[in-house]
Amino acid sequence: MTVRNLNSDQFALLEFKDRIASPQNVLANNWTASTSVCNWIGVSCGIFHKRVIALNLRSMNLRGTIPPHLGNLSFLLSLDLSSNHFYDHLPKELGQLHRLRILQLSYNCLNGEIPSWLGNLQRVRRLEMKNNNFTGTIPETLVNMYNLEILNLGFNQLSGQVPSSIFKISYLKIIDLSSNSLSGSLPNDMCQHLPKLEGLHLSWNELSGNIPFGMGKCNNLKILLLSYNQFMGIIPRTIGNLTRLQKLYLVFNNLKGQIPKEIGNLLGLEPLYIKANKGLIGQIPTSIFNISSLKTIVLSKNSLSGSLPNDLPKLEVFYLEDIEFSLFL
């Protein structure tokens, strides 16, 4: 039975090989029926059952569509086809890979909508499909991927609102939806179910509304990137609760009001970018200059004023043009 099942894995991979182009002939020369599939380049098998559990063909210059036969690798835990030249839609047969934990398809030319059947892959922890040509909306069915830790759909052509259900996947550590055409607002309670979130990458979209006051409940957040959107309203004081934050980017939005002094609580912050929010007014909080870890401060193209302390942190980048300063303290 084991031999027969392994032969079915071999058949699926040979069908895969026959349907794609490999300019360097890496697969053509190595994937042959005369050797065990477990010894093929890019293939890993389980120790006990000897079935194919991982297929890693990253950066092999492969071209073509992803053949449906990969859906027959029923023991597959990890599939990495990133950094190749695969194009066209994802075959629905991949939705049969119920054991899959890792799906990496970034840096290809895949297109069409992100399929709703991805929600069938309930054990997937990493879903990485950035830098492709996916269009349409993010399917609500992704909420069924309740083990998801990394969701990376950045640098595609996605539109519509971010499904609020995404923010209920409690294992999520990284959400990267940057460089799309996503619109709508973020739910105020978005951090209520994201206790492990470390990175929120939403820059270069068309998001609007307020920065959620509930953002301060993302206690483990280290990276917050909201630049190049249409966020409005004030920078919430609760942002000062993100005491593990290391990177904060809020440039080119429509924020207004004052920069909250609570930003001075972010003692691990390295870059602080709040450039080009012309509605921001008032004094620059002196508490910012108490952050000893700061390497970059960019506050230009706002309507701010302020005073600079004599003992500025050792900054590598310091852009405060267009700001009216009084004498040093």
C-alpha positions, 0 to 999 in steps of 0.5 A: 500500500505504501509503495502504491501511494508513493507511486501516486505521489510520483505520478502527480509530480511527473505530471507536474513536470510535464506541464511546466517549462524548466529552462535549466532542465533541473527537473527534467534531469533529476525527476526521473522514474528511475530514482525514488521520488524522495530523492528528487530535488525539492521533494521531502518525504515523511520519515515513517510513511515515506509520502511526499510532505514538502515541495520546495521549488522556490527560485527555480525559474519555472514557467507555466500554470500550476497543474491541478495534479498537485492536489493529489499530494494528499500528505503535503504539509508545505508547498513553496512555488515562490519566485518563479514565473507561474501565471493564470489562476490557481487550480481548485484542486489545491483545495484538497490539500487538507494537511497543508500548513504552509502555502507560499506562492509569492513573486509570480504572475498569478492572476484572477481572484483569490479563490474562496476554496482557500478557506478549506485549508484550515490547517494552513499557518502561512499564506503568502501570495504577495507580488502577483496579479490577483484582483477582486476582493479578499474572500470572507472564507479566509476566516475559516483558516483559523490557524493562520499566523501569517497572511501576506497578500501585499503588492497585488491588485485587490480592491473592496473592503478588508473583511472584518472577519480577518481580524477575528483570526486569533493566531495572526501575527502578521497581516500584510495587505499593503500596495493594493487598492483596498478601501473602507475603514478598519473596525474599532474593535479590530484588536479585540481578537488579535492578541498575537499580532506583531505586524500590520502592513496596510500602506499604499491602499485607499483606506479611510475612516479613523485610526481605530481607538481600539488599536491600543489593545494590540499589545504585541504590535511591533510594526504599524504601517498605515502610510499612503491612505486616506485615514482621517481624524486624530492620532488616538492617544491609545497608540501610546499603549503599544509599548512594543512598537518599533516602527510607526509610519503614518505619512500621507494621510488626512490626519488632524489635531495634535500628535499625542504626547503618549507617543513618548511611551513607545520606548522601543521606537526606531523610525517615526514617520508622520509626514504630510498630514496637513491637518496636524497642528500644535506643538511637537510633544517633547516626550518624543525626544525622550525615546532613546531608541529613535533613529529617524524622525520625519514630521515635515509637511504638517502644520506643527511647531515646537521646541527642540531640546539641547540633548537630541537623541542620536538620530540618523535621519531628522526631517523637520522642514516646514516646522516653525521652531522656537529657541532650543530648551 
